[in-house]
Amino acid sequence: MRLISDSFRIIGRPFLARAYELALEGGARTASPNPMVGCVVVSKGVVVGEGYHERAGGPHAEIVALEHAGEQAKGATVYVTLEPCNHTGKTGPCTQALIEAQVKRVVIGVPDPNPKARGGAKVLSEAGIDVEFVADPRPFEELTRGWAKRLRTGKPYVRVKLGTSLDAAISIRRDAQTSITGASGAEVTHRLRKYADGILISASTAIADNPSLTLRGINGELLENQPKRYILVRAHVPPRDLTVFTDGAAETVILCPDSFDENTFEGYDARVVFYPTSGGLNAALEAIGTLGANTILIEPGQRLFTEIINGRILDELVTVTAGGFLGADSLKSYDGIATIEGSESPLRVMEHRLVPFDTAIYGDVVATMWRPRGQREK
């Protein structure tokens, strides 16, 4: 399955594929609110410098790679996943560093969509450096997808993971915690968490399941740079003794409607962020965006999933399906998903609001990636 972590495998040029791999493995969960960027410096067919953007305020990928290359950067070709920036923020413009290093050529994965920073390719070209944009930018857009959306809308890229049985059940009943997808499903979940800035669940799910929402390695050990844990409050107030408030494994953020008393969560080991009650889930996502999250993974229960679908909020859905049935009385993944309006005759062709992007078998489950129609190739 070509989740974001696998996209480098379809990049035909090995030095660009390496730049992609550096960006992803180096900057996942730490680069936000900046994008993940990787860079490789090549001289006479040999890699002489590598770098990635690790965190906001730190050196950009090009700077790290040029420092690594030293004098060997002169006359070299630079492969970078995102167009070098042309502005001074917390760091200087990468275009100037490339010019001063006297590189001969720069190959770029995707243009910079940020109006404050773009134009770097033009500056490099005017300085006599050969500049090439790759013919197919789609793999590199995967790296910048969340960042570009937050720049454009103020909200993070919303990836939703849903584990179900073959009859679309998510639990044997509402008040029961049911393991449906097992260890194979957990493998998919942790792959998704690895590339998310935060994990969001509803307060109802937190109360029912008491999950840790942590990222763990093969042997179950806690990994560094854990994604934030977001608990979405609407009606139910989660008790302060839940695992996410007591284990200290990662930062926990309570997203709370501004209709609640500001002292509701006094004494909780969590950051409390209020959002306008009237804005609903979209307002909560905007609050997450202000915290600098580019990509959020939502692991919803039935009601939250229905709200996401009806509100057309998701950017990507990953369904993890196990080969069993929980029966007619089980809790289904939906509760009142809106149907097509204005149709008096029986529906003969279902509207395909989502289209599959990729799929694969993990152990004894099938994982399928879906995106809204019209967004599949964006």
NUSE-12545 format. One record per residue: residue in one letter; x, y, z of N, C-alpha, C in turn. Coordinates in steps of 0.02 Angstrom, whole numbers. Example, Ala and Ser with C-alpha at 12.3 -4.5 7.8 and 13.67 -1.06 7.14 Angstrom:
("A" (660 -284 390) (615 -225 390) (660 -165 390))
("S" (642 -112 354) (684 -53 357) (645 2 394))
//
This chain:
("M" (42 -60 0) (0 0 0) (43 62 0))
("R" (30 107 -46) (72 166 -52) (46 222 -7))
("L" (53 212 59) (42 267 105) (97 318 92))
("I" (95 375 124) (144 428 111) (215 402 117))
("S" (226 355 162) (294 330 173) (321 289 115))
("D" (277 269 68) (299 226 13) (306 263 -53))
("S" (286 327 -55) (284 361 -120) (352 368 -152))
("F" (406 368 -113) (473 376 -143) (490 318 -189))
("R" (455 261 -181) (471 202 -222) (450 212 -295))
("I" (404 259 -309) (382 268 -378) (419 326 -411))
("I" (467 356 -376) (507 410 -406) (563 378 -445))
("G" (564 391 -510) (611 356 -554) (683 378 -547))
("R" (696 437 -518) (764 463 -514) (790 451 -443))
("P" (842 412 -435) (864 390 -368) (884 446 -321))
("F" (915 500 -346) (935 553 -301) (874 592 -275))
("L" (824 600 -317) (761 631 -294) (725 585 -245))
("A" (726 520 -259) (695 473 -213) (729 476 -145))
("R" (794 484 -145) (830 489 -81) (812 555 -45))
("A" (804 609 -82) (784 672 -52) (715 666 -20))
("Y" (670 631 -54) (603 619 -27) (607 579 38))
("E" (647 526 37) (654 483 95) (683 523 154))
("L" (732 565 141) (761 607 194) (708 654 224))
("A" (668 685 180) (617 732 204) (569 697 250))
("L" (546 639 230) (494 604 267) (520 576 333))
("E" (576 541 329) (602 509 390) (632 560 438))
("G" (657 615 413) (687 664 457) (638 712 487))
("G" (589 734 448) (546 787 471) (476 768 493))
("A" (459 703 489) (392 683 509) (378 701 582))
("R" (324 738 594) (299 759 660) (342 814 692))
("T" (400 832 662) (442 883 694) (447 946 652))
("A" (436 941 586) (445 1000 543) (389 1050 550))
("S" (329 1028 567) (272 1073 572) (288 1130 621))
("P" (264 1190 605) (216 1208 552) (247 1216 482))
("N" (311 1200 475) (343 1203 409) (332 1137 372))
("P" (345 1136 307) (339 1074 269) (400 1029 279))
("M" (391 965 263) (447 918 262) (484 928 196))
("V" (550 937 200) (591 948 141) (656 908 148))
("G" (676 877 92) (740 841 91) (782 865 33))
("C" (849 859 40) (895 885 -11) (956 839 -16))
("V" (979 829 -78) (1039 789 -92) (1083 828 -139))
("V" (1148 832 -124) (1197 865 -166) (1240 810 -199))
("V" (1245 814 -266) (1279 762 -304) (1334 792 -347))
("S" (1394 766 -342) (1450 788 -383) (1481 728 -418))
("K" (1484 732 -484) (1512 678 -525) (1479 611 -511))
("G" (1414 614 -502) (1375 553 -491) (1377 524 -421))
("V" (1410 560 -375) (1417 536 -307) (1384 584 -258))
("V" (1347 558 -209) (1316 600 -158) (1370 627 -112))
("V" (1375 694 -109) (1425 726 -66) (1393 764 -8))
("G" (1326 770 -8) (1292 805 46) (1219 786 49))
("E" (1193 780 109) (1122 764 120) (1096 807 177))
("G" (1031 820 175) (1001 858 229) (926 857 226))
("Y" (895 871 283) (822 878 286) (805 932 337))
("H" (744 959 330) (721 1009 377) (690 974 437))
("E" (723 981 494) (702 944 553) (648 979 593))
("R" (655 1045 602) (606 1080 643) (605 1155 626))
("A" (548 1187 640) (540 1258 627) (592 1297 666))
("G" (623 1345 632) (676 1385 663) (745 1356 653))
("G" (748 1293 633) (812 1261 619) (831 1269 546))
("P" (891 1250 528) (913 1258 458) (871 1218 410))
("H" (861 1247 350) (824 1213 298) (866 1157 269))
("A" (832 1113 232) (865 1054 205) (925 1071 161))
("E" (918 1124 120) (971 1143 75) (1034 1166 113))
("I" (1023 1201 168) (1079 1226 208) (1117 1168 239))
("V" (1080 1120 267) (1112 1062 298) (1152 1022 246))
("A" (1122 1012 187) (1156 974 135) (1218 1010 108))
("L" (1213 1075 100) (1271 1114 76) (1328 1114 127))
("E" (1311 1119 190) (1363 1116 242) (1396 1048 243))
("H" (1357 997 231) (1384 929 229) (1431 922 169))
("A" (1412 952 113) (1452 946 52) (1516 988 54))
("G" (1512 1045 87) (1571 1089 90) (1592 1113 21))
("E" (1657 1112 7) (1683 1136 -57) (1661 1093 -117))
("Q" (1639 1032 -102) (1617 988 -157) (1551 1010 -187))
("A" (1519 1059 -156) (1456 1084 -184) (1467 1125 -247))
("K" (1526 1152 -256) (1541 1193 -314) (1535 1150 -378))
("G" (1492 1172 -424) (1482 1137 -486) (1437 1075 -480))
("A" (1408 1065 -421) (1368 1005 -409) (1295 1015 -431))
("T" (1259 960 -432) (1186 961 -444) (1151 950 -378))
("V" (1101 991 -365) (1063 987 -303) (993 961 -318))
("Y" (972 910 -283) (905 882 -289) (866 899 -226))
("V" (810 934 -233) (773 956 -174) (698 945 -187))
("T" (662 924 -136) (592 905 -145) (546 965 -154))
("L" (564 1023 -127) (523 1084 -131) (565 1142 -157))
("E" (537 1184 -198) (572 1242 -225) (607 1282 -169))
("P" (671 1296 -176) (707 1333 -123) (674 1400 -109))
("C" (672 1417 -45) (637 1478 -25) (677 1540 -45))
("N" (641 1594 -53) (672 1657 -74) (653 1713 -27))
("H" (650 1697 38) (633 1749 86) (671 1737 151))
("T" (674 1789 192) (707 1784 257) (655 1781 311))
("G" (652 1724 345) (607 1717 402) (649 1706 464))
("K" (642 1647 495) (685 1631 551) (755 1611 527))
("T" (759 1595 463) (824 1580 431) (829 1620 367))
("G" (889 1622 338) (899 1660 276) (874 1622 216))
("P" (871 1655 157) (846 1623 97) (893 1569 72))
("C" (865 1511 55) (906 1456 30) (934 1472 -40))
("T" (899 1513 -78) (923 1532 -144) (993 1564 -139))
("Q" (1002 1608 -91) (1065 1642 -85) (1121 1594 -66))
("A" (1105 1546 -22) (1155 1496 -2) (1176 1453 -62))
("L" (1128 1436 -104) (1144 1395 -163) (1187 1435 -213))
("I" (1171 1498 -220) (1211 1541 -265) (1282 1548 -240))
("E" (1289 1561 -175) (1355 1570 -145) (1396 1505 -148))
("A" (1362 1448 -146) (1398 1384 -149) (1419 1367 -220))
("Q" (1395 1407 -270) (1413 1398 -340) (1392 1330 -367))
("V" (1333 1308 -348) (1308 1246 -377) (1291 1258 -451))
("K" (1292 1205 -491) (1281 1212 -562) (1208 1203 -581))
("R" (1173 1159 -545) (1106 1140 -566) (1063 1124 -506))
("V" (998 1140 -509) (952 1124 -455) (891 1089 -486))
("V" (876 1029 -462) (817 991 -485) (766 992 -428))
("I" (705 1014 -444) (654 1028 -393) (594 982 -401))
("G" (569 956 -346) (512 911 -347) (446 946 -359))
("V" (434 1002 -324) (369 1036 -329) (380 1110 -316))
("P" (343 1154 -352) (348 1226 -338) (323 1243 -269))
("D" (348 1298 -241) (328 1321 -175) (261 1358 -181))
("P" (208 1336 -146) (144 1370 -151) (137 1430 -104))
("N" (188 1440 -61) (185 1495 -12) (202 1561 -46))
("P" (154 1608 -50) (168 1672 -84) (224 1712 -53))
("K" (240 1699 11) (293 1736 44) (362 1709 25))
("A" (365 1646 2) (431 1615 -8) (445 1594 -79))
("R" (394 1591 -122) (404 1564 -189) (444 1612 -232))
("G" (463 1589 -290) (503 1629 -336) (576 1612 -333))
("G" (594 1561 -293) (664 1542 -286) (694 1517 -351))
("A" (655 1480 -390) (681 1453 -453) (701 1509 -501))
("K" (661 1562 -502) (677 1618 -546) (742 1652 -525))
("V" (751 1661 -460) (811 1692 -434) (872 1651 -452))
("L" (867 1585 -443) (922 1541 -460) (939 1544 -534))
("S" (888 1544 -575) (899 1546 -648) (932 1611 -669))
("E" (910 1667 -638) (940 1732 -654) (1013 1736 -633))
("A" (1031 1694 -584) (1101 1692 -560) (1144 1644 -602))
("G" (1115 1615 -655) (1153 1572 -699) (1152 1498 -682))
("I" (1109 1479 -634) (1104 1409 -614) (1049 1376 -656))
("D" (1064 1317 -683) (1014 1279 -719) (961 1254 -670))
("V" (898 1264 -687) (843 1244 -643) (795 1198 -681))
("E" (777 1143 -649) (730 1096 -680) (676 1077 -630))
("F" (613 1083 -650) (558 1055 -612) (542 985 -640))
("V" (531 936 -597) (517 869 -622) (450 868 -659))
("A" (444 821 -706) (384 817 -747) (323 795 -706))
("D" (333 752 -656) (277 727 -616) (288 747 -543))
("P" (255 800 -520) (266 823 -452) (225 787 -399))
("R" (182 740 -420) (134 710 -372) (165 678 -310))
("P" (219 638 -317) (248 610 -256) (271 664 -206))
("F" (296 720 -232) (321 773 -188) (265 815 -159))
("E" (208 816 -194) (150 849 -166) (125 813 -104))
("E" (138 747 -100) (119 709 -40) (154 737 22))
("L" (216 760 13) (253 788 69) (225 854 92))
("T" (198 893 46) (176 961 61) (100 967 66))
("R" (64 911 59) (-9 913 56) (-40 946 117))
("G" (-19 926 176) (-48 955 237) (-28 1027 247))
("W" (35 1042 235) (60 1110 243) (25 1158 195))
("A" (17 1135 132) (-15 1177 82) (-88 1190 100))
("K" (-123 1139 127) (-193 1149 147) (-198 1198 204))
("R" (-154 1192 254) (-157 1237 311) (-142 1309 289))
("L" (-95 1318 242) (-82 1385 215) (-144 1414 182))
("R" (-180 1371 147) (-237 1393 106) (-300 1403 147))
("T" (-311 1360 198) (-376 1361 233) (-370 1375 307))
("G" (-311 1368 335) (-304 1375 408) (-318 1311 445))
("K" (-337 1258 409) (-353 1194 441) (-304 1141 417))
("P" (-292 1090 459) (-245 1037 439) (-276 989 389))
("Y" (-235 951 357) (-257 896 313) (-287 843 358))
("V" (-347 821 342) (-383 774 385) (-381 704 355))
("R" (-345 661 389) (-343 590 370) (-382 551 423))
("V" (-430 511 400) (-474 474 445) (-459 400 438))
("K" (-451 366 495) (-441 293 493) (-500 259 525))
("L" (-528 210 490) (-587 175 515) (-575 100 508))
("G" (-579 64 564) (-573 -9 564) (-642 -40 568))
("T" (-659 -85 521) (-726 -115 520) (-723 -189 504))
("S" (-779 -222 518) (-790 -290 495) (-818 -287 424))
("L" (-829 -345 394) (-856 -346 326) (-927 -318 322))
("D" (-963 -319 378) (-1030 -290 378) (-1031 -220 408))
("A" (-974 -184 401) (-968 -113 420) (-978 -99 493))
("A" (-965 -148 536) (-972 -138 608) (-906 -115 637))
("I" (-909 -71 687) (-849 -47 721) (-846 -72 793))
("S" (-902 -101 818) (-903 -128 886) (-963 -175 893))
("I" (-960 -220 940) (-1015 -265 952) (-1075 -227 980))
("R" (-1061 -174 1018) (-1114 -130 1042) (-1082 -64 1065))
("R" (-1123 -13 1076) (-1097 54 1089) (-1052 58 1150))
("D" (-1067 21 1202) (-1030 28 1265) (-976 -25 1273))
("A" (-959 -59 1218) (-909 -112 1222) (-848 -95 1179))
("Q" (-789 -109 1206) (-728 -100 1168) (-713 -166 1132))
("T" (-714 -164 1066) (-707 -224 1026) (-646 -220 981))
("S" (-602 -270 985) (-545 -273 941) (-566 -307 877))
("I" (-570 -269 822) (-594 -296 759) (-536 -314 712))
("T" (-490 -268 704) (-437 -278 654) (-373 -308 684))
("G" (-368 -313 749) (-313 -349 781) (-244 -320 768))
("A" (-194 -364 772) (-124 -341 766) (-109 -313 697))
("S" (-139 -342 645) (-127 -317 577) (-155 -246 569))
("G" (-213 -234 597) (-241 -167 595) (-200 -118 635))
("A" (-171 -141 691) (-129 -98 732) (-67 -76 693))
("E" (-42 -120 650) (16 -103 609) (0 -44 563))
("V" (-59 -46 531) (-80 9 488) (-89 72 529))
("T" (-120 67 587) (-132 125 630) (-67 159 648))
("H" (-17 121 666) (47 151 686) (84 181 627))
("R" (76 153 568) (105 185 508) (73 253 497))
("L" (8 257 506) (-27 320 496) (-8 371 550))
("R" (-3 348 612) (15 393 667) (85 421 657))
("K" (129 381 627) (198 402 618) (204 466 577))
("Y" (156 476 531) (159 534 487) (103 584 501))
("A" (81 586 563) (30 635 584) (58 680 637))
("D" (40 744 634) (60 790 686) (19 780 749))
("G" (-41 754 741) (-84 742 798) (-136 689 784))
("I" (-163 660 838) (-216 609 833) (-276 636 870))
("L" (-334 633 838) (-394 661 868) (-446 607 878))
("I" (-477 606 938) (-535 564 951) (-585 606 990))
("S" (-647 583 991) (-698 618 1029) (-692 601 1103))
("A" (-719 644 1145) (-719 629 1217) (-758 565 1231))
("S" (-811 552 1192) (-850 490 1202) (-807 429 1190))
("T" (-766 430 1138) (-721 373 1124) (-668 367 1178))
("A" (-643 424 1202) (-593 423 1256) (-621 391 1318))
("I" (-684 407 1333) (-716 378 1393) (-728 303 1384))
("A" (-752 284 1325) (-770 213 1313) (-709 168 1308))
("D" (-656 192 1274) (-598 149 1259) (-537 162 1302))
("N" (-531 221 1330) (-472 242 1369) (-407 224 1333))
("P" (-398 247 1271) (-337 230 1233) (-278 273 1254))
("S" (-218 252 1235) (-158 292 1249) (-142 339 1191))
("L" (-162 320 1130) (-150 361 1070) (-76 376 1060))
("T" (-35 327 1072) (38 337 1066) (65 301 1004))
("L" (125 320 987) (161 289 931) (215 244 959))
("R" (212 180 940) (258 131 969) (296 94 914))
("G" (354 68 933) (396 31 887) (376 -42 882))
("I" (418 -80 847) (403 -151 835) (396 -190 900))
("N" (437 -173 950) (436 -209 1013) (391 -176 1065))
("G" (349 -129 1043) (303 -96 1088) (331 -37 1127))
("E" (393 -18 1110) (424 38 1146) (399 105 1120))
("L" (393 153 1165) (373 220 1146) (427 252 1103))
("L" (408 281 1047) (455 315 1004) (461 388 1022))
("E" (515 420 999) (524 491 1012) (478 532 968))
("N" (469 595 986) (429 642 947) (358 616 936))
("Q" (323 603 990) (255 578 987) (208 631 957))
("P" (158 610 917) (108 658 894) (66 683 953))
("K" (41 744 948) (-4 769 999) (-68 728 1000))
("R" (-100 727 1058) (-164 692 1065) (-218 744 1076))
("Y" (-268 744 1032) (-323 793 1036) (-387 757 1057))
("I" (-418 783 1111) (-481 756 1135) (-535 807 1120))
("L" (-582 789 1077) (-634 835 1055) (-694 829 1102))
("V" (-709 883 1136) (-764 885 1183) (-824 919 1150))
("R" (-882 888 1156) (-944 920 1136) (-994 919 1194))
("A" (-1016 860 1214) (-1064 855 1269) (-1035 822 1330))
("H" (-990 774 1320) (-964 734 1375) (-896 761 1399))
("V" (-889 766 1464) (-825 787 1494) (-787 725 1515))
("P" (-729 712 1486) (-691 652 1504) (-661 659 1574))
("P" (-659 606 1613) (-629 609 1680) (-554 620 1676))
("R" (-527 650 1728) (-456 668 1727) (-409 609 1737))
("D" (-436 550 1754) (-392 493 1765) (-384 450 1703))
("L" (-406 474 1644) (-395 436 1583) (-320 433 1567))
("T" (-301 382 1529) (-230 371 1514) (-198 432 1480))
("V" (-234 464 1434) (-204 521 1397) (-188 580 1443))
("F" (-219 581 1502) (-206 636 1549) (-157 617 1604))
("T" (-138 553 1608) (-98 531 1664) (-32 498 1646))
("D" (-24 475 1582) (35 435 1567) (97 477 1550))
("G" (88 541 1535) (144 584 1518) (182 564 1456))
("A" (152 521 1414) (187 495 1355) (190 545 1298))
("A" (141 591 1295) (138 640 1242) (94 698 1265))
("E" (100 754 1230) (59 811 1248) (-14 797 1229))
("T" (-59 815 1275) (-130 807 1262) (-164 876 1260))
("V" (-206 886 1210) (-242 948 1201) (-316 934 1203))
("I" (-352 968 1246) (-425 963 1249) (-454 1019 1207))
("L" (-494 1000 1157) (-529 1048 1114) (-599 1056 1142))
("C" (-613 1115 1168) (-674 1125 1206) (-716 1182 1177))
("P" (-783 1173 1170) (-825 1228 1147) (-823 1287 1195))
("D" (-827 1347 1168) (-823 1406 1212) (-886 1416 1254))
("S" (-936 1372 1245) (-996 1375 1287) (-983 1344 1356))
("F" (-928 1306 1363) (-911 1276 1427) (-879 1328 1472))
("D" (-887 1317 1537) (-854 1360 1586) (-778 1351 1579))
("E" (-741 1406 1582) (-669 1402 1570) (-632 1363 1624))
("N" (-665 1349 1680) (-633 1311 1734) (-651 1237 1733))
("T" (-686 1215 1680) (-709 1145 1676) (-651 1096 1683))
("F" (-595 1113 1653) (-539 1065 1652) (-481 1088 1696))
("E" (-497 1126 1746) (-444 1147 1793) (-415 1086 1829))
("G" (-350 1080 1830) (-317 1024 1863) (-300 967 1816))
("Y" (-324 970 1754) (-307 918 1705) (-236 928 1680))
("D" (-200 873 1669) (-133 877 1640) (-141 879 1564))
("A" (-166 935 1540) (-179 944 1468) (-185 1019 1453))
("R" (-172 1035 1391) (-183 1103 1368) (-255 1108 1344))
("V" (-289 1162 1362) (-359 1171 1343) (-363 1226 1292))
("V" (-393 1211 1234) (-402 1259 1180) (-476 1264 1165))
("F" (-503 1324 1170) (-574 1335 1158) (-587 1351 1084))
("Y" (-643 1327 1058) (-663 1344 991) (-736 1366 992))
("P" (-758 1407 943) (-827 1431 943) (-877 1374 937))
("T" (-923 1371 984) (-973 1317 983) (-1011 1315 918))
("S" (-1028 1373 892) (-1069 1377 831) (-1033 1350 770))
("G" (-966 1347 773) (-926 1325 716) (-919 1250 711))
("G" (-936 1214 765) (-932 1141 765) (-863 1114 750))
("L" (-862 1057 715) (-799 1022 701) (-751 1064 660))
("N" (-777 1102 612) (-733 1144 572) (-696 1195 615))
("A" (-731 1223 664) (-699 1271 709) (-645 1237 751))
("A" (-658 1175 772) (-608 1138 810) (-546 1125 768))
("L" (-556 1109 703) (-499 1098 659) (-460 1162 647))
("E" (-495 1218 643) (-460 1282 636) (-418 1296 698))
("A" (-443 1277 757) (-403 1285 818) (-340 1243 815))
("I" (-346 1182 788) (-288 1140 780) (-238 1171 732))
("G" (-264 1201 678) (-221 1235 630) (-181 1291 661))
("T" (-211 1328 707) (-175 1383 739) (-118 1357 782))
("L" (-120 1294 802) (-66 1264 841) (-10 1239 796))
("G" (-18 1245 730) (35 1229 683) (34 1158 656))
("A" (-20 1121 667) (-24 1052 642) (-41 1053 568))
("N" (-1 1018 528) (-14 1013 456) (-59 955 439))
("T" (-51 899 475) (-89 838 461) (-116 810 526))
("I" (-180 793 525) (-212 765 585) (-242 697 566))
("L" (-233 648 610) (-263 583 601) (-322 577 649))
("I" (-382 567 621) (-441 558 663) (-459 484 665))
("E" (-467 458 726) (-488 389 737) (-557 392 769))
("P" (-610 398 728) (-676 416 753) (-718 357 775))
("G" (-767 372 818) (-821 327 831) (-877 341 781))
("Q" (-934 309 792) (-989 312 744) (-1014 383 733))
("R" (-1027 420 785) (-1057 486 777) (-1009 536 746))
("L" (-946 534 767) (-897 579 738) (-885 563 665))
("F" (-882 499 648) (-872 480 578) (-930 505 535))
("T" (-991 497 560) (-1049 522 523) (-1045 597 512))
("E" (-1025 633 564) (-1018 707 558) (-965 725 506))
("I" (-911 688 505) (-857 701 457) (-881 690 385))
("I" (-917 635 374) (-941 619 307) (-995 669 285))
("N" (-1043 682 328) (-1097 728 310) (-1071 799 298))
("G" (-1019 818 336) (-991 885 329) (-939 890 274))
("R" (-925 833 240) (-874 831 187) (-808 861 213))
("I" (-788 839 271) (-730 867 305) (-666 830 290))
("L" (-671 765 274) (-609 726 266) (-573 742 201))
("D" (-508 736 203) (-465 740 144) (-444 671 121))
("E" (-444 624 168) (-421 557 152) (-451 508 203))
("L" (-475 452 178) (-503 400 222) (-463 336 211))
("V" (-442 305 266) (-409 240 263) (-453 190 299))
("T" (-482 145 261) (-524 93 291) (-482 30 301))
("V" (-487 2 360) (-452 -60 376) (-505 -113 390))
("T" (-512 -161 345) (-568 -208 348) (-544 -278 367))
("A" (-575 -306 418) (-560 -374 440) (-612 -422 412))
("G" (-593 -484 402) (-635 -533 369) (-684 -569 414))
("G" (-723 -531 451) (-772 -562 495) (-836 -521 496))
("F" (-888 -547 530) (-952 -513 535) (-972 -508 609))
("L" (-999 -451 629) (-1023 -442 697) (-1098 -445 703))
("G" (-1134 -447 647) (-1206 -459 649) (-1249 -397 650))
("A" (-1314 -408 645) (-1362 -354 636) (-1366 -307 695))
("D" (-1354 -330 755) (-1361 -289 815) (-1297 -252 834))
("S" (-1245 -258 794) (-1182 -225 809) (-1185 -150 793))
("L" (-1136 -114 818) (-1133 -42 805) (-1099 -30 738))
("K" (-1136 -1 691) (-1109 11 624) (-1066 74 623))
("S" (-1029 82 568) (-983 138 563) (-1017 204 552))
("Y" (-1082 203 537) (-1118 264 520) (-1182 268 562))
("D" (-1209 327 568) (-1272 338 603) (-1308 398 572))
("G" (-1341 387 515) (-1378 441 484) (-1338 479 432))
("I" (-1297 445 393) (-1261 479 339) (-1311 506 289))
("A" (-1301 568 269) (-1349 602 225) (-1353 566 158))
("T" (-1414 558 132) (-1424 529 67) (-1432 584 15))
("I" (-1437 564 -49) (-1445 613 -102) (-1512 647 -95))
("E" (-1514 713 -97) (-1575 751 -90) (-1610 760 -156))
("G" (-1677 766 -155) (-1715 784 -214) (-1728 727 -261))
("S" (-1718 666 -240) (-1730 609 -284) (-1794 573 -262))
("E" (-1846 575 -305) (-1909 543 -290) (-1911 471 -313))
("S" (-1870 454 -362) (-1869 386 -387) (-1816 345 -350))
("P" (-1822 279 -351) (-1771 237 -317) (-1701 251 -345))
("L" (-1652 250 -301) (-1583 262 -321) (-1556 200 -357))
("R" (-1536 208 -420) (-1513 151 -459) (-1437 149 -466))
("V" (-1405 206 -458) (-1332 209 -460) (-1308 250 -401))
("M" (-1270 219 -357) (-1246 254 -298) (-1196 309 -317))
("E" (-1201 365 -283) (-1152 419 -294) (-1085 399 -264))
("H" (-1032 401 -304) (-965 385 -280) (-931 449 -257))
("R" (-942 466 -194) (-912 527 -167) (-838 519 -154))
("L" (-817 457 -141) (-746 442 -129) (-722 393 -182))
("V" (-660 400 -201) (-630 353 -250) (-567 323 -219))
("P" (-553 260 -234) (-494 228 -204) (-430 255 -233))
("F" (-381 262 -189) (-315 287 -210) (-264 231 -210))
("D" (-270 186 -163) (-224 129 -160) (-251 79 -111))
("T" (-227 18 -114) (-249 -34 -69) (-195 -87 -61))
("A" (-197 -123 -5) (-148 -177 7) (-172 -222 63))
("I" (-144 -280 65) (-159 -329 118) (-104 -324 171))
("Y" (-125 -317 234) (-79 -318 291) (-100 -377 335))
("G" (-63 -431 333) (-81 -489 374) (-151 -513 355))
("D" (-198 -509 401) (-266 -533 388) (-317 -477 381))
("V" (-294 -416 363) (-340 -361 350) (-323 -329 282))
("V" (-371 -293 255) (-362 -256 193) (-367 -181 209))
("A" (-317 -143 190) (-317 -71 200) (-326 -36 133))
("T" (-374 10 129) (-387 46 67) (-387 121 81))
("M" (-354 157 37) (-349 230 42) (-401 261 -5))
("W" (-440 309 21) (-491 343 -19) (-482 418 -14))
("R" (-498 452 -69) (-500 526 -68) (-564 550 -101))
("P" (-587 609 -84) (-647 636 -116) (-638 641 -192))
("R" (-691 627 -228) (-688 630 -301) (-664 700 -323))
("G" (-618 701 -371) (-590 764 -394) (-525 781 -359))
("Q" (-510 747 -304) (-449 761 -266) (-398 706 -276))
("R" (-417 653 -308) (-375 593 -311) (-306 608 -339))
("E" (-303 648 -392) (-239 660 -425) (-210 728 -408))
("K" (-240 762 -359) (-215 829 -342) (-155 823 -295))
//
